[in-house]
């Protein structure tokens, strides 16, 4: 790669380097992702309503959202975990570590809960290397909310019911191979771009030194 070309358009003449670096980065990212177990997801949805008297619809809706927010945090507690494990679901308990610290970390990665605002609905997602197990966990979590959700909340009667049965993903969703591959490709291309510019700067400095020596 000559100094003249690097001086005029480094990226134009350095694109093969960027392309190669991006491809290498994408492959490395995908291979690194494959070191982690592939997990499927199972998603279910519950509706949370609260019995309130002498309040308008907006206030009732906001109250339901607040309750749903509070209940999302409950799902990660050890108390909730043990209730799920003691239920009727056929959950492989050997999937979870015995050590309490490791168990809590594993449980926090196994389930997620998020609120759909203005609707009072909560989305529950369970992850597992076995899609059948992911569905069992999602079903068990939803059942605990339905049967014992009110015990975690004060300040009014609430009703929780399942509005969407658990639905499994067709393919593994964690780690996200396409996203990780694209991220690796992008970062690799950036690294290649930096290399091209560094080489261009070195050529420029070398060329400047050569001219100074010729002048002397």
Backbone as CSV, one residue per row, in Angstrom:
resi,resn,N_x,N_y,N_z,CA_x,CA_y,CA_z,C_x,C_y,C_z
1,UNK,0.848,-1.183,0.000,0.000,0.000,0.000,0.891,1.244,0.000
2,UNK,0.881,1.994,-1.074,1.818,3.105,-1.206,1.413,4.297,-0.373
3,UNK,2.392,5.151,-0.122,2.138,6.370,0.652,1.131,7.266,-0.055
4,UNK,1.232,7.361,-1.377,0.336,8.226,-2.136,-1.116,7.824,-1.920
5,UNK,-1.387,6.525,-2.013,-2.755,6.053,-1.841,-3.235,6.268,-0.400
6,UNK,-2.383,5.951,0.571,-2.755,6.119,1.969,-2.992,7.585,2.314
7,UNK,-2.229,8.464,1.680,-2.372,9.876,1.971,-3.703,10.420,1.433
8,UNK,-4.137,9.930,0.278,-5.350,10.448,-0.348,-6.613,9.852,0.277
9,UNK,-6.735,8.582,0.248,-7.959,7.925,0.733,-7.606,6.638,1.475
10,UNK,-7.258,6.725,2.735,-6.875,5.521,3.493,-7.965,4.454,3.498
11,UNK,-9.216,4.865,3.689,-10.287,3.882,3.778,-10.593,3.246,2.424
12,UNK,-10.477,4.033,1.368,-10.775,3.506,0.040,-9.835,2.369,-0.325
13,UNK,-8.567,2.531,-0.020,-7.592,1.509,-0.383,-7.304,0.545,0.769
14,UNK,-7.903,0.826,1.929,-7.699,-0.076,3.056,-8.904,-0.943,3.352
15,UNK,-9.940,-0.906,2.490,-11.152,-1.672,2.760,-10.923,-3.182,2.835
16,UNK,-9.966,-3.770,2.081,-9.759,-5.216,2.253,-9.334,-5.576,3.672
17,UNK,-8.503,-4.717,4.270,-8.068,-4.959,5.652,-9.257,-4.881,6.590
18,UNK,-10.108,-3.851,6.394,-11.287,-3.685,7.241,-12.242,-4.864,7.077
19,UNK,-12.421,-5.311,5.839,-13.313,-6.440,5.575,-12.814,-7.706,6.248
20,UNK,-11.518,-7.956,6.135,-10.932,-9.144,6.756,-11.034,-9.066,8.270
21,UNK,-10.718,-7.900,8.827,-10.786,-7.733,10.279,-12.219,-7.897,10.777
22,UNK,-13.197,-7.369,10.021,-14.596,-7.517,10.406,-15.039,-8.965,10.376
23,UNK,-14.634,-9.706,9.333,-14.991,-11.117,9.225,-14.392,-11.924,10.373
24,UNK,-13.128,-11.645,10.667,-12.465,-12.345,11.775,-13.167,-12.019,13.102
25,UNK,-13.514,-10.738,13.293,-14.198,-10.344,14.523,-15.548,-11.015,14.666
26,UNK,-16.295,-11.118,13.542,-17.597,-11.778,13.597,-17.482,-13.252,13.924
27,UNK,-16.513,-13.922,13.325,-16.322,-15.360,13.581,-15.912,-15.599,15.031
28,UNK,-15.004,-14.781,15.533,-14.555,-14.936,16.925,-15.722,-14.721,17.887
29,UNK,-16.558,-13.711,17.606,-17.696,-13.424,18.477,-18.674,-14.595,18.511
30,UNK,-18.934,-15.195,17.344,-19.859,-16.330,17.285,-19.268,-17.544,17.995
31,UNK,-17.989,-17.815,17.767,-17.344,-18.958,18.422,-17.314,-18.787,19.928
32,UNK,-17.044,-17.560,20.380,-17.042,-17.302,21.819,-18.442,-17.492,22.401
33,UNK,-19.472,-17.077,21.648,-20.850,-17.246,22.118,-21.213,-18.711,22.252
34,UNK,-20.674,-19.542,21.350,-20.989,-20.971,21.372,-20.365,-21.696,22.561
35,UNK,-19.465,-21.015,23.262,-18.906,-21.608,24.475,-19.942,-21.659,25.597
36,UNK,-20.993,-20.824,25.466,-22.065,-20.796,26.459,-23.207,-21.701,25.998
37,UNK,-23.920,-22.319,26.924,-25.040,-23.193,26.542,-26.119,-22.405,25.801
38,UNK,-26.704,-23.017,24.784,-27.788,-22.386,24.043,-29.092,-22.551,24.820
39,UNK,-29.783,-21.442,25.045,-30.995,-21.464,25.858,-32.217,-21.045,25.043
40,UNK,-33.337,-21.733,25.314,-34.623,-21.386,24.726,-35.404,-20.530,25.723
41,UNK,-36.409,-19.844,25.227,-37.249,-19.035,26.106,-38.688,-19.522,26.047
42,UNK,-39.413,-19.243,27.122,-40.845,-19.501,27.165,-41.494,-18.267,27.778
43,UNK,-42.458,-17.689,27.070,-43.045,-16.417,27.490,-44.529,-16.585,27.798
44,UNK,-44.927,-16.072,28.940,-46.333,-16.058,29.320,-46.700,-14.652,29.793
45,UNK,-47.985,-14.366,29.855,-48.430,-13.024,30.240,-49.577,-13.124,31.234
46,UNK,-49.505,-12.297,32.277,-50.565,-12.262,33.278,-51.152,-10.855,33.355
47,UNK,-52.406,-10.782,33.760,-53.103,-9.509,33.917,-53.355,-9.266,35.392
48,UNK,-53.015,-8.076,35.858,-53.169,-7.718,37.261,-54.210,-6.611,37.376
49,UNK,-55.245,-6.852,38.146,-56.279,-5.847,38.374,-56.475,-5.664,39.872
50,UNK,-56.979,-4.509,40.252,-57.185,-4.195,41.670,-58.596,-3.666,41.868
51,UNK,-59.231,-4.152,42.915,-60.580,-3.704,43.248,-60.499,-2.424,44.075
52,UNK,-60.895,-1.323,43.461,-60.906,-0.029,44.140,-62.272,0.609,43.978
53,UNK,-62.744,1.212,45.048,-64.049,1.872,45.002,-63.870,3.382,44.991
54,UNK,-64.780,4.058,44.316,-64.811,5.526,44.273,-63.538,6.130,43.666
55,UNK,-62.992,5.485,42.642,-61.835,6.042,41.939,-62.120,5.994,40.447
56,UNK,-61.505,6.913,39.715,-61.703,6.935,38.271,-60.837,5.870,37.606
57,UNK,-61.090,5.653,36.307,-60.389,4.598,35.572,-58.887,4.854,35.498
58,UNK,-58.493,6.133,35.370,-57.066,6.457,35.262,-56.341,6.101,36.548
59,UNK,-56.926,6.466,37.673,-56.304,6.164,38.970,-56.200,4.660,39.180
60,UNK,-57.242,3.936,38.791,-57.225,2.477,38.934,-56.129,1.865,38.070
61,UNK,-55.969,2.409,36.841,-54.940,1.895,35.939,-53.548,2.154,36.497
62,UNK,-53.323,3.359,37.020,-52.023,3.693,37.590,-51.722,2.821,38.806
63,UNK,-52.734,2.530,39.592,-52.546,1.671,40.757,-52.149,0.263,40.341
64,UNK,-52.775,-0.227,39.280,-52.442,-1.571,38.785,-51.012,-1.609,38.269
65,UNK,-50.568,-0.529,37.625,-49.191,-0.465,37.131,-48.204,-0.488,38.297
66,UNK,-48.526,0.252,39.353,-47.637,0.284,40.516,-47.532,-1.096,41.144
67,UNK,-48.641,-1.777,41.244,-48.647,-3.121,41.815,-47.831,-4.073,40.942
68,UNK,-48.018,-3.971,39.632,-47.258,-4.824,38.706,-45.767,-4.559,38.842
69,UNK,-45.389,-3.284,38.995,-43.979,-2.942,39.195,-43.432,-3.604,40.449
70,UNK,-44.213,-3.544,41.527,-43.779,-4.154,42.791,-43.628,-5.664,42.650
71,UNK,-44.538,-6.287,41.917,-44.501,-7.743,41.768,-43.350,-8.226,40.889
72,UNK,-42.865,-7.368,39.976,-41.741,-7.787,39.143,-40.483,-8.017,39.969
73,UNK,-40.327,-7.236,41.042,-39.154,-7.404,41.892,-39.235,-8.649,42.749
74,UNK,-40.452,-9.079,43.061,-40.652,-10.233,43.933,-40.155,-11.518,43.287
75,UNK,-40.219,-11.585,41.967,-39.898,-12.823,41.259,-38.459,-13.277,41.500
76,UNK,-37.566,-12.345,41.821,-36.149,-12.679,41.976,-35.779,-13.074,43.409
77,UNK,-36.729,-13.063,44.312,-36.428,-13.376,45.708,-36.316,-14.888,45.913
78,UNK,-35.584,-15.259,46.967,-35.438,-16.688,47.279,-36.770,-17.280,47.736
79,UNK,-37.606,-16.464,48.392,-38.918,-16.943,48.830,-39.758,-17.360,47.626
80,UNK,-39.748,-16.533,46.595,-40.516,-16.845,45.387,-39.946,-18.079,44.702
81,UNK,-38.633,-18.165,44.636,-37.987,-19.321,44.005,-38.415,-20.619,44.678
82,UNK,-38.374,-20.641,46.004,-38.712,-21.874,46.719,-40.189,-22.238,46.538
83,UNK,-41.050,-21.240,46.420,-42.457,-21.527,46.157,-42.633,-22.142,44.781
84,UNK,-41.868,-21.662,43.819,-41.930,-22.230,42.475,-41.465,-23.687,42.488
85,UNK,-40.394,-23.952,43.218,-39.847,-25.309,43.264,-40.766,-26.279,44.009
86,UNK,-41.544,-25.759,44.957,-42.435,-26.623,45.736,-43.772,-26.866,45.050
87,UNK,-43.984,-26.215,43.920,-45.249,-26.359,43.213,-45.368,-27.701,42.501
88,UNK,-46.392,-27.811,41.691,-46.676,-29.072,40.994,-45.919,-29.212,39.680
89,UNK,-45.232,-28.157,39.264,-44.511,-28.212,37.994,-43.366,-29.227,38.059
90,UNK,-43.100,-29.854,36.927,-42.033,-30.862,36.849,-40.722,-30.180,36.461
91,UNK,-40.164,-29.464,37.418,-38.933,-28.705,37.180,-37.737,-29.523,37.644
92,UNK,-36.733,-29.598,36.808,-35.498,-30.293,37.157,-34.696,-29.407,38.111
93,UNK,-34.779,-29.693,39.385,-34.132,-28.845,40.381,-32.616,-28.982,40.380
94,UNK,-32.095,-30.027,39.761,-30.640,-30.180,39.664,-30.035,-29.136,38.727
95,UNK,-30.887,-28.433,37.970,-30.424,-27.378,37.071,-29.892,-26.190,37.858
96,UNK,-30.326,-26.074,39.115,-29.938,-24.936,39.948,-28.898,-25.361,40.989
97,UNK,-27.895,-24.508,41.231,-26.843,-24.834,42.202,-27.397,-24.951,43.617
98,UNK,-26.659,-25.639,44.453,-27.050,-25.785,45.858,-26.609,-24.564,46.658
99,UNK,-25.431,-24.047,46.347,-24.925,-22.858,47.031,-25.892,-21.693,46.841
100,UNK,-26.225,-21.013,47.948,-27.244,-19.965,47.908,-26.868,-18.808,46.991
101,UNK,-25.619,-18.377,47.033,-25.194,-17.243,46.204,-25.287,-17.604,44.724
102,UNK,-24.762,-18.773,44.378,-24.807,-19.216,42.984,-26.242,-19.458,42.537
103,UNK,-27.069,-19.972,43.448,-28.468,-20.241,43.128,-29.203,-18.949,42.771
104,UNK,-28.996,-17.908,43.566,-29.691,-16.644,43.295,-29.258,-16.050,41.966
105,UNK,-27.971,-16.140,41.678,-27.487,-15.624,40.388,-28.098,-16.405,39.236
106,UNK,-28.179,-17.723,39.399,-28.754,-18.569,38.363,-30.230,-18.264,38.168
107,UNK,-30.950,-18.073,39.265,-32.382,-17.796,39.192,-32.644,-16.444,38.520
108,UNK,-31.831,-15.461,38.825,-31.991,-14.134,38.217,-31.762,-14.172,36.707
109,UNK,-30.940,-15.131,36.249,-30.707,-15.267,34.814,-31.752,-16.170,34.155
110,UNK,-32.475,-16.927,34.970,-33.441,-17.880,34.438,-34.783,-17.237,34.138
111,UNK,-35.183,-16.248,34.938,-36.493,-15.619,34.752,-36.364,-14.101,34.660
112,UNK,-37.247,-13.502,33.902,-37.351,-12.045,33.840,-38.833,-11.676,33.863
113,UNK,-39.117,-10.491,34.377,-40.493,-9.996,34.410,-40.480,-8.523,34.033
114,UNK,-41.391,-8.130,33.180,-41.490,-6.732,32.755,-42.953,-6.342,32.639
115,UNK,-43.219,-5.068,32.869,-44.587,-4.559,32.887,-44.913,-3.868,31.576
116,UNK,-46.093,-4.167,31.044,-46.607,-3.440,29.881,-47.462,-2.289,30.418
117,UNK,-46.908,-1.101,30.414,-47.582,0.038,31.029,-48.858,0.390,30.282
118,UNK,-49.789,0.934,31.046,-51.131,1.334,30.597,-52.052,0.136,30.395
119,UNK,-51.533,-1.069,30.629,-52.376,-2.254,30.454,-52.491,-3.080,31.728
120,UNK,-51.537,-2.899,32.669,-51.555,-3.693,33.888,-51.138,-5.128,33.667
121,UNK,-50.514,-5.406,32.520,-50.085,-6.770,32.220,-48.584,-6.931,32.445
122,UNK,-48.198,-8.127,32.811,-46.801,-8.441,33.064,-46.361,-9.589,32.156
123,UNK,-45.237,-9.398,31.485,-44.652,-10.451,30.665,-43.613,-11.204,31.484
124,UNK,-43.742,-12.509,31.515,-42.811,-13.371,32.243,-42.085,-14.245,31.234
125,UNK,-40.765,-14.240,31.299,-39.957,-15.043,30.376,-39.033,-15.938,31.180
126,UNK,-39.044,-17.216,30.869,-38.150,-18.187,31.509,-37.196,-18.748,30.457
127,UNK,-35.956,-18.980,30.873,-34.921,-19.477,29.957,-34.382,-20.804,30.468
128,UNK,-34.102,-21.697,29.517,-33.514,-22.981,29.897,-32.943,-23.643,28.643
129,UNK,-31.962,-24.506,28.840,-31.394,-25.231,27.705,-32.395,-26.227,27.123
130,UNK,-33.384,-26.589,27.928,-34.457,-27.488,27.495,-35.743,-26.678,27.364
131,UNK,-36.322,-26.558,26.158,-37.538,-25.754,26.000,-38.702,-26.230,26.859
132,UNK,-38.781,-27.545,27.093,-39.855,-28.072,27.936,-39.700,-27.578,29.370
133,UNK,-38.447,-27.518,29.850,-38.193,-27.015,31.186,-38.483,-25.508,31.288
134,UNK,-38.149,-24.773,30.234,-38.452,-23.341,30.219,-39.957,-23.120,30.359
135,UNK,-40.744,-23.937,29.678,-42.207,-23.822,29.757,-42.707,-24.175,31.148
136,UNK,-42.128,-25.203,31.756,-42.527,-25.595,33.110,-42.268,-24.461,34.103
137,UNK,-41.114,-23.828,33.967,-40.763,-22.729,34.888,-41.691,-21.543,34.685
138,UNK,-41.943,-21.175,33.433,-42.835,-20.046,33.151,-44.234,-20.315,33.688
139,UNK,-44.711,-21.542,33.520,-46.037,-21.913,34.021,-46.091,-21.837,35.537
140,UNK,-45.035,-22.338,36.192,-44.989,-22.332,37.652,-44.947,-20.910,38.205
141,UNK,-44.156,-20.050,37.581,-44.056,-18.656,38.025,-45.409,-17.968,37.913
142,UNK,-46.077,-18.156,36.778,-47.389,-17.536,36.585,-48.395,-18.046,37.618
143,UNK,-48.342,-19.339,37.925,-49.266,-19.909,38.903,-49.049,-19.332,40.291
144,UNK,-47.797,-19.083,40.659,-47.523,-18.483,41.970,-48.091,-17.071,42.036
145,UNK,-47.947,-16.333,40.953,-48.536,-14.992,40.924,-50.054,-15.055,41.061
146,UNK,-50.677,-16.021,40.389,-52.138,-16.135,40.421,-52.625,-16.512,41.815
147,UNK,-51.956,-17.476,42.435,-52.439,-18.012,43.713,-51.949,-17.223,44.928
148,UNK,-50.749,-16.623,44.830,-50.185,-15.974,46.012,-49.705,-14.550,45.758
149,UNK,-50.009,-13.997,44.604,-49.558,-12.649,44.293,-50.057,-11.617,45.283
150,UNK,-51.285,-11.778,45.741,-51.879,-10.811,46.681,-51.129,-10.757,47.998
151,UNK,-50.454,-11.851,48.373,-49.746,-11.886,49.653,-48.500,-11.015,49.642
152,UNK,-48.044,-10.628,48.464,-46.859,-9.776,48.349,-47.213,-8.288,48.270
153,UNK,-48.499,-7.990,48.239,-48.937,-6.604,48.058,-49.890,-6.217,49.173
154,UNK,-49.785,-4.974,49.643,-50.712,-4.437,50.636,-51.447,-3.247,50.035
155,UNK,-52.596,-2.958,50.563,-53.296,-1.765,50.111,-54.346,-2.033,49.057
156,UNK,-55.117,-3.091,49.215,-56.198,-3.333,48.276,-56.172,-4.739,47.702
157,UNK,-57.361,-5.247,47.393,-57.476,-6.586,46.829,-57.050,-6.573,45.359
158,UNK,-56.258,-7.563,44.986,-55.844,-7.668,43.589,-56.226,-9.036,43.055
159,UNK,-56.391,-9.064,41.753,-56.694,-10.317,41.061,-55.657,-10.509,39.959
160,UNK,-55.091,-11.695,39.909,-54.094,-12.009,38.888,-54.581,-13.219,38.099
161,UNK,-54.555,-13.094,36.782,-54.940,-14.234,35.953,-54.053,-14.304,34.713
162,UNK,-53.873,-15.508,34.230,-53.057,-15.732,33.043,-53.883,-15.385,31.805
163,UNK,-53.353,-14.526,30.950,-54.056,-14.149,29.722,-53.383,-14.729,28.475
164,UNK,-52.125,-15.121,28.594,-51.414,-15.786,27.496,-50.661,-16.984,28.062
165,UNK,-50.983,-18.165,27.572,-50.267,-19.362,28.017,-48.822,-19.326,27.546
166,UNK,-47.929,-20.038,28.226,-46.509,-20.038,27.841,-46.303,-20.429,26.382
167,UNK,-45.470,-19.666,25.710,-45.136,-19.913,24.312,-43.622,-20.031,24.180
168,UNK,-43.165,-21.159,23.671,-41.727,-21.399,23.552,-41.164,-20.794,22.273
169,UNK,-39.913,-20.383,22.347,-39.217,-19.919,21.152,-38.867,-21.129,20.289
170,UNK,-38.839,-20.926,18.968,-38.510,-22.029,18.065,-37.022,-22.343,18.066
171,UNK,-36.233,-21.301,18.302,-34.783,-21.453,18.252,-34.174,-20.900,19.543
172,UNK,-32.943,-21.261,19.837,-32.277,-20.687,21.021,-32.201,-19.164,20.917
173,UNK,-32.436,-18.511,22.020,-32.415,-17.044,22.038,-31.240,-16.479,22.836
174,UNK,-30.600,-17.309,23.622,-29.418,-16.883,24.366,-28.332,-17.950,24.256
175,UNK,-27.100,-17.536,23.940,-26.723,-16.183,23.522,-27.280,-15.846,22.144
176,UNK,-27.420,-14.568,21.870,-27.970,-14.098,20.603,-26.865,-14.141,19.539
177,UNK,-26.783,-15.249,18.816,-25.692,-15.435,17.858,-25.685,-14.394,16.740
178,UNK,-26.831,-14.091,16.107,-26.803,-13.071,15.047,-26.337,-11.705,15.564
179,UNK,-26.864,-11.292,16.721,-26.477,-9.993,17.267,-25.003,-9.970,17.647
180,UNK,-24.536,-11.045,18.289,-23.130,-11.102,18.667,-22.223,-11.129,17.448
181,UNK,-22.656,-11.834,16.399,-21.869,-11.876,15.168,-21.764,-10.506,14.518
182,UNK,-22.889,-9.787,14.478,-22.882,-8.439,13.890,-22.028,-7.491,14.725
183,UNK,-22.128,-7.616,16.060,-21.313,-6.776,16.943,-19.831,-7.049,16.727
184,UNK,-19.463,-8.343,16.618,-18.070,-8.697,16.362,-17.603,-8.193,15.019
185,UNK,-18.480,-8.268,14.017,-18.144,-7.762,12.685,-17.882,-6.257,12.732
186,UNK,-18.747,-5.540,13.436,-18.605,-4.087,13.541,-17.323,-3.703,14.281
187,UNK,-17.086,-4.368,15.413,-15.889,-4.048,16.193,-14.616,-4.426,15.424
188,UNK,-14.668,-5.556,14.719,-13.515,-5.950,13.918,-13.236,-4.947,12.815
189,UNK,-14.298,-4.457,12.163,-14.130,-3.455,11.109,-13.551,-2.163,11.676
190,UNK,-13.998,-1.781,12.876,-13.435,-0.590,13.518,-11.952,-0.787,13.799
191,UNK,-11.591,-1.998,14.263,-10.183,-2.287,14.499,-9.378,-2.225,13.220
192,UNK,-9.962,-2.748,12.120,-9.290,-2.665,10.836,-9.128,-1.232,10.362
193,UNK,-10.138,-0.405,10.601,-10.063,1.008,10.237,-8.946,1.700,11.006
194,UNK,-8.879,1.395,12.315,-7.822,1.997,13.128,-6.443,1.576,12.615
195,UNK,-6.324,0.300,12.237,-5.040,-0.196,11.711,-4.663,0.535,10.424
196,UNK,-5.648,0.725,9.538,-5.382,1.417,8.273,-4.898,2.840,8.523
197,UNK,-5.566,3.537,9.437,-5.166,4.916,9.719,-3.796,4.990,10.394
198,UNK,-3.515,4.016,11.262,-2.202,3.987,11.914,-1.106,3.757,10.874
199,UNK,-1.367,2.831,9.955,-0.395,2.572,8.899,-0.219,3.799,8.008
200,UNK,-1.324,4.484,7.726,-1.241,5.690,6.904,-0.421,6.766,7.611
201,UNK,-0.628,6.878,8.920,0.138,7.876,9.674,1.617,7.524,9.711
202,UNK,1.935,6.246,9.832,3.340,5.825,9.827,3.986,6.117,8.472
203,UNK,3.255,5.846,7.410,3.773,6.137,6.080,4.004,7.639,5.908
204,UNK,3.058,8.423,6.437,3.207,9.867,6.320,4.436,10.350,7.074
205,UNK,4.625,9.832,8.305,5.795,10.236,9.091,7.090,9.793,8.412
206,UNK,7.107,8.584,7.872,8.302,8.081,7.204,8.616,8.922,5.959
207,UNK,7.552,9.276,5.247,7.737,10.099,4.060,8.274,11.482,4.427
208,UNK,7.784,12.046,5.525,8.243,13.358,5.960,9.711,13.318,6.354
209,UNK,10.115,12.246,7.063,11.513,12.104,7.483,12.423,11.985,6.267
210,UNK,11.975,11.228,5.268,12.782,11.051,4.063,12.983,12.378,3.335
211,UNK,11.943,13.217,3.305,12.067,14.529,2.650,13.012,15.440,3.418
212,UNK,12.947,15.366,4.760,13.855,16.188,5.582,15.290,15.785,5.335
213,UNK,15.532,14.477,5.244,16.904,14.009,5.018,17.399,14.418,3.639
214,UNK,16.487,14.407,2.647,16.885,14.834,1.312,17.219,16.316,1.275
215,UNK,16.479,17.110,2.031,16.701,18.555,2.089,18.052,18.869,2.734
216,UNK,18.420,18.051,3.740,19.685,18.270,4.427,20.829,17.888,3.500
